[in-house]
């Protein structure tokens, strides 16, 4: 299942790297779309929750 997480304050490539650093340790299957200010997660509810926590840990707000 594909889940799209909108990241409010994703402003530049440095922000993308911060999110990648946090998500790397989760072993999730994901993509980051800087153009759409979103992170796409492939998985269910558990993966979604883990991704949201990791993105928040990186200092970003998820809608």
N, C-alpha and C positions, 0 to 999 in steps of 0.2 A: 504494500500500500504506500502511496506517495502522499506526504504531508508537506505543506508549504508554510514556513514560519516567516512572517514579515518582521524584519529587524528595523526598528525605528531609527536609530542613530548610526547606521552604517554609512559612513561618509567618504572613506578613501581606502586605498589598497592596504594601508597599515592596519585598518580595522578588520579587513578580510583576513589578514595574517593572524591577528589576535584570536579570531573565531576559529580558524583552522588549527591553531595551537591547542585550544581547548577541546575541539572535536576529535583531534587525532588520537587522543588517549581513550576515547569512548569506543573505538572500533565500529562506529556507525558507517553506513553507506549514505553519503550525502553529496550535495553540490551546493556551491555558493554562487548566487546570481547578484553581482554587484549592481548591475543595471536595474534590477527590480527590487533591490534592497531586501533580499530574501535568502533563506536557507531551505533547501529541499531535502527532506529526510525520507529515506525508503525504509519502511517498517511500520510496526503497529504502535499501540498506545505507549508501551514501555520505551521504545526507541524515541518517540516524540517527547516524553517526559525527560529522558536523559539529555536530549539535544537542548531543550529549553533551559535546563539547569546549567549545562555547559556554556551556552551563549550568555546567560545572565552572569555566570562566573567571570566571563571575559569582559563584563562591564557594559552589556548591551540590553536594551529592552525589547522583548518579544511580544508582538500582538497576537 
